Amino acid sequence: MAPVREDRLYAAWLLLATLGMRRGELLGLRWADVDLNGGRIAIRYTLVMVDGKPAMAEPKTAKGRRSLTLAREVLDALRAHRARQAAERLSWGAHYADWGLVITTEDGRRMHPETLSGLFVRQTKRAGLPPIRLHDLWHSVASILLARSVHPKVVSDMLGHATIALTLDTYSHVIPSLQQEAANVVAAAVLDPPQRRLN
């Protein structure tokens, strides 16, 4: 993430890359749903397009409404983002459109989802990364978590999936590596039991 550390939307890129938030969830995130002291955010709204204009809506499912824990680096980025946003509010004065949202345009307006996607593509090119869609970050987070043996229930809850089965079906390509790891764990326990290691 170093190439985008100074970017105005660094906090947005971190939220997407570490939490697996959907684009609409990120753009619908309000400061009222961010607990900087407790290190958590609540997904309560999503930004959707209605007749070509951005509007706020509740998540489609109960699982979509969820609370997520933030890593320290993400918290730091959010604090810096809030300070920058406060400076923008002062700069724009009466022309600032205060929607109470975390990710906005410089004058406080709701950001069009395609604008965010375009900025993401520009940043990946600038960083010399291969072509990747913004939505691919969501899949990357799930794959990384499962490959690192994070319990599928945790991954499912984090992504807002309706069921664990959906998570496992969607990311079945990660399962073979998990099975290999499980086989290694069982073999180690059987072939080198704790009692023998203590002697």
C-alpha positions as CSV (number, residue, x, y, z in Angstrom):
1,M,0.0,0.0,0.0
2,A,3.1,2.3,0.1
3,P,2.5,3.7,-3.4
4,V,-0.9,5.2,-2.3
5,R,0.0,6.2,1.2
6,E,-0.1,9.9,0.3
7,D,-3.3,9.6,-1.7
8,R,-6.3,11.5,-0.6
9,L,-8.3,8.2,-0.5
10,Y,-5.7,6.1,1.3
11,A,-8.2,5.3,4.0
12,A,-10.7,4.1,1.4
13,W,-8.1,1.8,-0.3
14,L,-7.2,0.3,3.1
15,L,-10.8,-0.3,4.1
16,L,-11.4,-2.1,0.8
17,A,-8.1,-4.1,0.9
18,T,-8.3,-5.2,4.5
19,L,-12.0,-5.7,5.3
20,G,-13.5,-6.8,2.0
21,M,-16.1,-4.1,2.0
22,R,-18.2,-3.7,-1.1
23,R,-17.9,-0.4,-3.1
24,G,-21.4,0.7,-2.1
25,E,-20.7,-0.1,1.6
26,L,-17.6,2.0,1.6
27,L,-19.4,4.9,-0.1
28,G,-22.3,4.6,2.3
29,L,-20.1,4.5,5.5
30,R,-21.0,7.4,7.8
31,W,-18.8,8.8,10.5
32,A,-21.6,8.1,12.9
33,D,-20.9,4.4,12.2
34,V,-17.2,4.6,12.9
35,D,-15.9,4.1,16.4
36,L,-12.3,5.3,16.3
37,N,-11.9,4.7,20.1
38,G,-13.3,1.1,20.0
39,G,-11.6,0.3,16.6
40,R,-14.8,-0.8,14.8
41,I,-17.1,0.3,12.0
42,A,-20.8,-0.7,11.5
43,I,-22.1,-1.4,8.0
44,R,-25.6,0.1,8.2
45,Y,-26.0,1.7,4.8
46,T,-24.8,1.2,1.2
47,L,-24.7,3.8,-1.6
48,V,-26.8,2.7,-4.6
49,M,-27.6,4.4,-7.9
50,V,-31.3,5.4,-8.4
51,D,-32.1,6.9,-11.8
52,G,-28.5,7.7,-12.3
53,K,-28.1,9.5,-9.0
54,P,-26.4,8.2,-5.8
55,A,-28.7,7.4,-2.9
56,M,-28.5,5.7,0.5
57,A,-30.1,2.4,1.1
58,E,-29.9,-0.3,3.8
59,P,-28.1,-3.5,3.0
60,K,-30.2,-6.1,1.2
61,T,-29.9,-8.8,3.8
62,A,-29.6,-8.9,7.6
63,K,-26.1,-10.4,7.2
64,G,-25.1,-7.3,5.2
65,R,-25.6,-5.2,8.4
66,R,-22.5,-6.1,10.4
67,S,-19.8,-4.7,12.6
68,L,-16.1,-5.0,11.6
69,T,-12.9,-4.7,13.6
70,L,-10.2,-2.4,12.3
71,A,-6.5,-3.0,12.3
72,R,-4.4,-0.2,13.9
73,E,-3.0,0.9,10.5
74,V,-6.6,1.4,9.2
75,L,-7.6,3.3,12.4
76,D,-4.6,5.6,11.9
77,A,-5.5,6.2,8.2
78,L,-9.1,7.0,9.2
79,R,-8.0,9.5,11.8
80,A,-5.7,11.2,9.2
81,H,-8.6,11.1,6.7
82,R,-10.9,12.8,9.1
83,A,-8.4,15.6,9.8
84,R,-8.0,16.1,6.0
85,Q,-11.8,16.1,5.5
86,A,-12.1,18.8,8.3
87,A,-9.6,20.9,6.4
88,E,-11.5,20.5,3.2
89,R,-14.7,21.5,5.0
90,L,-13.0,24.7,6.2
91,S,-11.6,25.4,2.7
92,W,-15.0,25.0,1.0
93,G,-16.9,26.9,3.7
94,A,-20.6,27.3,3.0
95,H,-20.2,25.4,-0.3
96,Y,-19.3,22.2,1.5
97,A,-22.0,19.5,1.3
98,D,-21.8,17.8,4.7
99,W,-23.5,14.4,4.3
100,G,-21.6,13.0,7.3
101,L,-20.0,10.4,5.0
102,V,-16.4,9.1,5.4
103,I,-15.6,8.9,1.7
104,T,-16.7,11.9,-0.3
105,T,-15.6,14.3,-3.0
106,E,-13.4,17.1,-1.9
107,D,-16.5,19.4,-1.4
108,G,-18.3,16.7,0.7
109,R,-20.7,15.4,-1.9
110,R,-21.5,11.7,-2.3
111,M,-19.0,10.1,-4.6
112,H,-20.3,8.2,-7.7
113,P,-19.3,4.5,-7.5
114,E,-17.8,4.7,-11.0
115,T,-15.7,7.6,-9.9
116,L,-14.2,5.5,-7.1
117,S,-13.6,2.6,-9.5
118,G,-11.8,4.9,-12.0
119,L,-9.6,6.4,-9.3
120,F,-8.7,2.8,-8.2
121,V,-7.7,1.8,-11.7
122,R,-5.6,5.0,-12.0
123,Q,-3.8,4.1,-8.7
124,T,-3.1,0.5,-9.7
125,K,-1.6,1.7,-13.0
126,R,0.5,4.3,-11.2
127,A,1.8,1.6,-8.8
128,G,2.7,-0.6,-11.7
129,L,0.3,-3.4,-10.7
130,P,-1.4,-5.7,-13.2
131,P,-5.0,-4.8,-14.2
132,I,-7.4,-5.4,-11.3
133,R,-10.9,-4.4,-10.7
134,L,-12.0,-2.7,-7.5
135,H,-14.4,-5.6,-6.9
136,D,-11.4,-8.0,-7.1
137,L,-10.2,-6.7,-3.7
138,W,-13.3,-8.2,-2.1
139,H,-12.4,-11.6,-3.5
140,S,-8.7,-11.1,-2.6
141,V,-9.6,-10.5,1.1
142,A,-11.6,-13.7,1.3
143,S,-8.9,-15.8,-0.4
144,I,-6.2,-14.4,1.8
145,L,-8.2,-15.0,5.0
146,L,-9.1,-18.6,4.0
147,A,-5.5,-19.4,2.9
148,R,-4.3,-18.2,6.3
149,S,-6.7,-20.6,8.0
150,V,-9.1,-18.0,9.3
151,H,-12.3,-19.9,10.2
152,P,-14.8,-19.8,7.3
153,K,-17.5,-18.5,9.7
154,V,-15.4,-15.5,10.5
155,V,-14.8,-14.9,6.8
156,S,-18.5,-15.3,6.0
157,D,-19.5,-12.8,8.7
158,M,-16.8,-10.4,7.7
159,L,-17.9,-10.3,4.0
160,G,-21.6,-10.3,4.9
161,H,-22.4,-13.5,3.1
162,A,-25.8,-15.1,3.8
163,T,-24.2,-18.5,4.7
164,I,-20.9,-20.2,5.3
165,A,-21.8,-22.5,2.4
166,L,-21.9,-19.5,0.0
167,T,-18.4,-18.5,1.2
168,L,-17.0,-22.0,0.7
169,D,-18.7,-22.5,-2.6
170,T,-17.5,-19.1,-3.9
171,Y,-13.9,-19.6,-2.8
172,S,-13.6,-23.3,-3.4
173,H,-10.3,-22.7,-5.3
174,V,-8.7,-22.0,-1.9
175,I,-9.9,-25.3,-0.4
176,P,-7.1,-27.6,-1.8
177,S,-4.4,-25.6,0.0
178,L,-6.5,-25.8,3.2
179,Q,-6.9,-29.5,2.8
180,Q,-3.1,-29.9,2.4
181,E,-2.5,-27.9,5.5
182,A,-5.1,-30.0,7.4
183,A,-3.4,-33.2,6.2
184,N,0.0,-31.9,7.5
185,V,-1.5,-31.0,10.9
186,V,-3.1,-34.4,11.3
187,A,0.1,-36.2,10.2
188,A,2.2,-34.2,12.5
189,A,-0.1,-35.0,15.5
190,V,-0.2,-38.7,14.7
191,L,3.4,-39.2,13.8
192,D,4.9,-37.0,16.5
193,P,2.4,-37.0,19.4
194,P,3.0,-34.5,22.2
195,Q,3.8,-37.2,24.7
196,R,6.7,-38.5,22.6
197,R,8.0,-34.9,22.1
198,L,8.1,-34.4,25.9
199,N,10.3,-37.5,26.5
